[in-house]
Amino acid sequence: MAGQTPNYERFIADLGKPDAQLHPLYVISGDELLLRNEALDALRAACRLQGYTERVTLSLTATGPWNTIEENTQSISLFGDRKLMEIEVPTGKPGKTGGDALVSLANRAARQELTDISVALILPRADRTISSAKWYTAVTQQAVLVTTPVITREQLPAWVQSRLKRQKQHADAATLAWITDKVEGNLLAAHQEILKLGLQYPEGELTLEEVESAVLDVSRYNVFDMSHAILRGDGQRALKVLHGLQAEGEALPMVLGLLTYDIRNLYTLAQARQNGHNPRNLTRKLGLFPPKDQLILNTLDRLPFSQIMGLIQHAHDIDRLFKGFPADGRLTDAWQEMARLVLRMADVTASSH
């Protein structure tokens, strides 16, 4: 049924049935490559079972060539073969020509003109720009929309356990927490490590010692992980993410830039409050959206204005250190001083919990 949005797990399970109903148009959307590929693999397998002997794969950007969609959907096989066409738009931005081509595809689906073919449009997670686009609305009204879930750190232990269960293994909470620390932010690598555990050890419970000897540290972080940890007052986690970013070769100005962005937003909101304004009314103007807006506001409630000024000076001093200039009262290593700022911000945030 066009326009439906099935649960991700249910979608894969239904496609695994011998009598799975296939549709002419699908949209598979999400940022997790592993989950997106699993949804696509399930669709491919279902198509093969039902005689879709041809598969066409397109990766298109705003520059096209978008005419290949019409060419492939209008071509008729002399042997009556069915076709699966996969259209990936890596950026989620097809441009005007691409947008028109996708609207045309949706219109053909609405008129039931897509026969002996199933089309899968593969997109990153739909942000505000994508979801408000005319082409996206047109396509999703006619397609089965499958959005891959976001697996948060809090959900990761349960996700790992469910994947272990598939290979008839399981682990206790401490072992799951250990695995989570090693694979956080890298779901594809997590999947590979779990499969490796299935090959190395028999069915049943995995011990922490077994897991420690088998699982690599494949966790990956981004600066937003660190920002959220700081604003939640989790200094230990924020410091771990910072060290991870440094080990991965992240540029210090990038990390400092995000911290400075948070500090400046706190300063702007604190000034507004001093002037009698409600800071909550300014969050959208500052580009703060959930959950970041509430984290900033909670931090604002705990931070005196004078301490925010101190954070601004601290960030300025780190910038000087990075550029090779000394800063009074600071360490000589910019990354070490960054760690002090991270802990200072997190501890201040946590001090009034």
Stockholm file with secondary structure:
# STOCKHOLM 1.0

chainA/1-353         MAGQTPNYERFIADLGKPDAQLHPLYVISGDELLLRNEALDALRAACRLQGYTERVTLSLTATGPWNTIEENTQSISLFGDRKLMEIEVPTGKPGKTGGDALVSLANRAARQELTDISVALILPRADRTISSAKWYTAVTQQAVLVTTPVITREQLPAWVQSRLKRQKQHADAATLAWITDKVEGNLLAAHQEILKLGLQYPEGELTLEEVESAVLDVSRYNVFDMSHAILRGDGQRALKVLHGLQAEGEALPMVLGLLTYDIRNLYTLAQARQNGHNPRNLTRKLGLFPPKDQLILNTLDRLPFSQIMGLIQHAHDIDRLFKGFPADGRLTDAWQEMARLVLRMADVTASSH
#=GR chainA/1-353 SS CTTCCCCHHHHHHHHTSTTCCCCSEEEEECSCHHHHHHHHHHHHHHHHHTTCCEEEEEECBTTBCTHHHHHHHHCCCTTCCCEEEEEECTTSCCHHHHHHHHHHHHHHHHTTCCCSEEEEEEESCCCHHHHTSHHHHHHHHHSEEEECCCCCTTTHHHHHHHHHHHTTEEECHHHHHHHHHHHTTCHHHHHHHHHHHHHHSCSEEECHHHHHHHCCCCCCCCHHHHHHHHHTTCHHHHHHHHHHHHHTTCCHHHHHHHHHHHHHHHHHHHHHHHTTCCGGGGTTTTTCCTTHHHHHHHHHHHCCHHHHHHHHHHHHHHHHHHTTCCCTTSCSCHHHHHHHHHHHHHHHHHTTC
#=GC SS_cons         CTTCCCCHHHHHHHHTSTTCCCCSEEEEECSCHHHHHHHHHHHHHHHHHTTCCEEEEEECBTTBCTHHHHHHHHCCCTTCCCEEEEEECTTSCCHHHHHHHHHHHHHHHHTTCCCSEEEEEEESCCCHHHHTSHHHHHHHHHSEEEECCCCCTTTHHHHHHHHHHHTTEEECHHHHHHHHHHHTTCHHHHHHHHHHHHHHSCSEEECHHHHHHHCCCCCCCCHHHHHHHHHTTCHHHHHHHHHHHHHTTCCHHHHHHHHHHHHHHHHHHHHHHHTTCCGGGGTTTTTCCTTHHHHHHHHHHHCCHHHHHHHHHHHHHHHHHHTTCCCTTSCSCHHHHHHHHHHHHHHHHHTTC
//
